[in-house]
Amino acid sequence: MSVLTAIACDSHAIYDTCMTTLQVRDIPDETRLVLKARAARAGQSLSEYVLTLLTAHVSTPTIEELSERIYGTVALPHVHFDTLAALHDARAERERELQGE
């Protein structure tokens, strides 16, 4: 552990890394109730359950993060691809080829 980390995490001296607390305000009652019920079914406290959700969420990279990993530090812009239009064009091209035979 670096000296800076040790100073910053003085109250967490038993851990190798600094832990923090996250407070979320204005959670709708329905959301809180669903999370609490799911936590109970999972045999976890609400805090443990939400931590599990957050950890799983951040362990899955976003498209932008994947792009940066694959192509370097610059993310590629999002390209819109119209699947139906591409399918229509491919079918039309195939029909032209079949008619030309």
Rosetta constraint file for C-alpha pairs under 8 A:
AtomPair CA 1 CA 5 HARMONIC 6.24 0.50
AtomPair CA 1 CA 6 HARMONIC 6.45 0.50
AtomPair CA 1 CA 16 HARMONIC 6.40 0.50
AtomPair CA 1 CA 17 HARMONIC 7.61 0.50
AtomPair CA 2 CA 6 HARMONIC 6.15 0.50
AtomPair CA 3 CA 7 HARMONIC 6.17 0.50
AtomPair CA 4 CA 8 HARMONIC 6.08 0.50
AtomPair CA 5 CA 9 HARMONIC 5.80 0.50
AtomPair CA 5 CA 17 HARMONIC 7.53 0.50
AtomPair CA 5 CA 18 HARMONIC 7.34 0.50
AtomPair CA 6 CA 10 HARMONIC 5.69 0.50
AtomPair CA 6 CA 13 HARMONIC 7.01 0.50
AtomPair CA 8 CA 18 HARMONIC 7.63 0.50
AtomPair CA 9 CA 13 HARMONIC 6.28 0.50
AtomPair CA 9 CA 17 HARMONIC 7.56 0.50
AtomPair CA 9 CA 18 HARMONIC 5.28 0.50
AtomPair CA 9 CA 19 HARMONIC 7.90 0.50
AtomPair CA 12 CA 17 HARMONIC 7.99 0.50
AtomPair CA 12 CA 18 HARMONIC 6.36 0.50
AtomPair CA 12 CA 19 HARMONIC 7.22 0.50
AtomPair CA 27 CA 31 HARMONIC 6.61 0.50
AtomPair CA 27 CA 32 HARMONIC 6.48 0.50
AtomPair CA 28 CA 32 HARMONIC 6.35 0.50
AtomPair CA 29 CA 33 HARMONIC 6.08 0.50
AtomPair CA 30 CA 34 HARMONIC 6.17 0.50
AtomPair CA 31 CA 35 HARMONIC 6.14 0.50
AtomPair CA 32 CA 36 HARMONIC 6.00 0.50
AtomPair CA 33 CA 37 HARMONIC 6.09 0.50
AtomPair CA 34 CA 38 HARMONIC 6.12 0.50
AtomPair CA 35 CA 39 HARMONIC 6.02 0.50
AtomPair CA 35 CA 46 HARMONIC 6.89 0.50
AtomPair CA 35 CA 49 HARMONIC 7.80 0.50
AtomPair CA 35 CA 50 HARMONIC 7.71 0.50
AtomPair CA 36 CA 40 HARMONIC 6.23 0.50
AtomPair CA 36 CA 45 HARMONIC 7.79 0.50
AtomPair CA 36 CA 46 HARMONIC 5.52 0.50
AtomPair CA 37 CA 41 HARMONIC 6.27 0.50
AtomPair CA 38 CA 42 HARMONIC 6.17 0.50
AtomPair CA 38 CA 49 HARMONIC 7.90 0.50
AtomPair CA 39 CA 43 HARMONIC 6.16 0.50
AtomPair CA 39 CA 44 HARMONIC 5.01 0.50
AtomPair CA 39 CA 45 HARMONIC 5.85 0.50
AtomPair CA 39 CA 46 HARMONIC 5.44 0.50
AtomPair CA 39 CA 48 HARMONIC 7.79 0.50
AtomPair CA 39 CA 49 HARMONIC 5.28 0.50
AtomPair CA 40 CA 44 HARMONIC 5.73 0.50
AtomPair CA 40 CA 45 HARMONIC 6.77 0.50
AtomPair CA 40 CA 46 HARMONIC 7.68 0.50
AtomPair CA 42 CA 49 HARMONIC 7.74 0.50
AtomPair CA 44 CA 48 HARMONIC 5.76 0.50
AtomPair CA 44 CA 49 HARMONIC 5.78 0.50
AtomPair CA 45 CA 49 HARMONIC 6.10 0.50
AtomPair CA 46 CA 50 HARMONIC 6.13 0.50
AtomPair CA 47 CA 51 HARMONIC 6.08 0.50
AtomPair CA 48 CA 52 HARMONIC 6.16 0.50
AtomPair CA 49 CA 53 HARMONIC 6.35 0.50
AtomPair CA 50 CA 54 HARMONIC 6.12 0.50
AtomPair CA 51 CA 55 HARMONIC 5.98 0.50
AtomPair CA 52 CA 56 HARMONIC 6.13 0.50
AtomPair CA 53 CA 57 HARMONIC 6.08 0.50
AtomPair CA 54 CA 58 HARMONIC 6.22 0.50
AtomPair CA 55 CA 59 HARMONIC 6.13 0.50
AtomPair CA 56 CA 60 HARMONIC 6.73 0.50
AtomPair CA 61 CA 65 HARMONIC 5.67 0.50
AtomPair CA 61 CA 66 HARMONIC 6.16 0.50
AtomPair CA 62 CA 66 HARMONIC 6.22 0.50
AtomPair CA 63 CA 67 HARMONIC 6.08 0.50
AtomPair CA 64 CA 68 HARMONIC 6.23 0.50
AtomPair CA 64 CA 75 HARMONIC 5.85 0.50
AtomPair CA 64 CA 76 HARMONIC 7.41 0.50
AtomPair CA 65 CA 69 HARMONIC 6.27 0.50
AtomPair CA 65 CA 75 HARMONIC 7.54 0.50
AtomPair CA 66 CA 70 HARMONIC 6.15 0.50
AtomPair CA 67 CA 71 HARMONIC 5.75 0.50
AtomPair CA 67 CA 72 HARMONIC 7.51 0.50
AtomPair CA 67 CA 74 HARMONIC 7.94 0.50
AtomPair CA 67 CA 75 HARMONIC 5.45 0.50
AtomPair CA 67 CA 76 HARMONIC 6.39 0.50
AtomPair CA 68 CA 72 HARMONIC 4.91 0.50
AtomPair CA 68 CA 73 HARMONIC 5.05 0.50
AtomPair CA 68 CA 74 HARMONIC 5.82 0.50
AtomPair CA 68 CA 75 HARMONIC 4.99 0.50
AtomPair CA 68 CA 76 HARMONIC 7.75 0.50
AtomPair CA 69 CA 73 HARMONIC 7.24 0.50
AtomPair CA 71 CA 75 HARMONIC 7.23 0.50
AtomPair CA 71 CA 76 HARMONIC 7.95 0.50
AtomPair CA 82 CA 86 HARMONIC 6.30 0.50
AtomPair CA 83 CA 87 HARMONIC 6.13 0.50
AtomPair CA 84 CA 88 HARMONIC 6.09 0.50
AtomPair CA 85 CA 89 HARMONIC 6.10 0.50
AtomPair CA 86 CA 90 HARMONIC 6.11 0.50
AtomPair CA 87 CA 91 HARMONIC 6.15 0.50
AtomPair CA 88 CA 92 HARMONIC 6.16 0.50
AtomPair CA 89 CA 93 HARMONIC 6.12 0.50
AtomPair CA 90 CA 94 HARMONIC 6.13 0.50
AtomPair CA 91 CA 95 HARMONIC 6.13 0.50
AtomPair CA 92 CA 96 HARMONIC 6.28 0.50
AtomPair CA 93 CA 97 HARMONIC 6.27 0.50
AtomPair CA 94 CA 98 HARMONIC 6.19 0.50
AtomPair CA 95 CA 99 HARMONIC 6.13 0.50
AtomPair CA 96 CA 100 HARMONIC 6.16 0.50
AtomPair CA 97 CA 101 HARMONIC 6.55 0.50
